[in-house]
Each structure stands twice: as structure tokens, then as C-alpha cells.
Amino acid sequence: MFEAGDLQFRIELADPERDIQTTLKLITSQHPKESSEHVILRVLAHCLFYEPGLRFAPGFWVPEAPDLWVKDESDHPLVWVECGHAEPSRLRHVLQHHRRVRVRLLFDEDAAWQAFKHDVATMKHRPPGFAGLDIRKVDPEWVRQLAASDLQRHRWRVTLVGDHIYLEAEGTPSDTPVDRLTLPSEIR
């Protein structure tokens, strides 16, 4: 149900490489401490990592929860998505307690990515799942431009081609590359 203060996104999503063509109707609340950029990053992550069952998680409302997730019938996470900032110690806990989980991260600010990479490099014990993290980064200025809209109801057309997002928001086209990032394989 759409309530005052909620943000609604109607997205025509196309990802030809993954054979996805669907319409997403997303409704999310913005936590009082959550920036508009973070909301946009969560919506972009929903597009980039789309799969059936992907939902907004409590995120800011419950600090130990991710921004998005897919859960199985037993309420265990299968996909764990964090946006903008990620804590390696929390991800280690998730990977150790949920062996089937796939962790995906979306950054915009380079400083957050560098801090995450540094924190992972200083970990004494990196669990096996860290090698399989799906980490991506988009241009922070592009995210800021998308977040500048004061609309509560958004209409987007999103096409993912290779490592690029083409997005039309309210009739205005824009695009940005999506960087795929990897962690160093050795612990220092």
C-alpha cells in the first residue's frame, strides 16, 4: 500500500544479457537519517541485481539488516545486498551463518569502496564467501542527479547493457558505466 512519505518507482527493466524484460513496481520508505542518494542507490541495486523474490529489506530501520534481500521459505537469506557502505565484519557473520547466501554490494563513493577494501585487507580471517562477492560501483554525481528529483512517484526505463546503465527518468535520458570491483586475493 502506498502511504504518504513513501516513494514509488515504476520501472521498465531490460537486461538482454540475462534475458530479463519486466516491469517493477517498487515502493520504499525513506528513513529520516537516510539520504536521497542512498534511496536511489537501493533502487539502482534492485535493477542491477534483479532476480525474482528480490525485496527491499529493513536497511536503515534495522541496522543489522541489508538494503535488499531474497529469502527462502524458511526465512533464511539467499541474497544479501548492501548499498553505499558495507562492514566486512557483518558480512563475515552473514557468510558464516548462511552458507548459501550470495552477497552483492553497490557503491557510489570511492571513499566508501576504499574503506571497505582496506577493512577486508586487515581482517585476520576472511571467510571463503568473500572471494565470490559481487561488487559494483556507479558514478556518485550521476546518483546525485537522480536523487535531486523531489517527486514521490517515479517512472524509469532502465536498460542494462554490459557494464553500463541506460536510464530514462521522467523522459530525461542519462547513462553511466558500472564498474565491477574485486578484492585483493591475498590478505595483508
HUFENUR-V236707 format. One record per backbone hydrogen bond with DSSP energy under -1.0 kcal/mol. NH is the residue of the N-H (numbers start at 1). CO is the residue of the C=O. If there is no record, write none. Layout:
# HUFENUR-V236707
NH & CO
NH & CO
This chain:
# HUFENUR-V236707
6 & 3
7 & 28
8 & 152
9 & 26
10 & 154
11 & 24
12 & 156
13 & 22
14 & 158
15 & 20
18 & 15
20 & 15
22 & 13
24 & 11
26 & 9
28 & 7
34 & 31
39 & 35
40 & 36
41 & 37
42 & 38
43 & 39
44 & 40
45 & 41
46 & 42
47 & 43
48 & 44
49 & 45
50 & 47
54 & 51
55 & 69
57 & 67
59 & 66
61 & 58
62 & 59
65 & 62
67 & 81
68 & 81
69 & 55
70 & 79
72 & 76
75 & 72
78 & 70
79 & 70
80 & 102
81 & 68
82 & 104
84 & 106
91 & 87
92 & 88
93 & 89
94 & 90
95 & 91
96 & 92
97 & 93
98 & 94
101 & 98
102 & 78
104 & 80
105 & 134
106 & 82
107 & 136
113 & 109
114 & 110
115 & 111
116 & 112
117 & 113
118 & 114
119 & 115
120 & 116
121 & 117
122 & 118
123 & 120
130 & 127
131 & 128
132 & 129
133 & 130
134 & 103
136 & 105
137 & 179
138 & 107
143 & 139
144 & 140
145 & 141
146 & 142
147 & 143
154 & 8
156 & 10
157 & 168
158 & 12
159 & 166
160 & 14
161 & 164
165 & 176
166 & 159
167 & 174
168 & 157
169 & 172
170 & 155
172 & 169
174 & 167
176 & 165
178 & 163
179 & 137
181 & 135
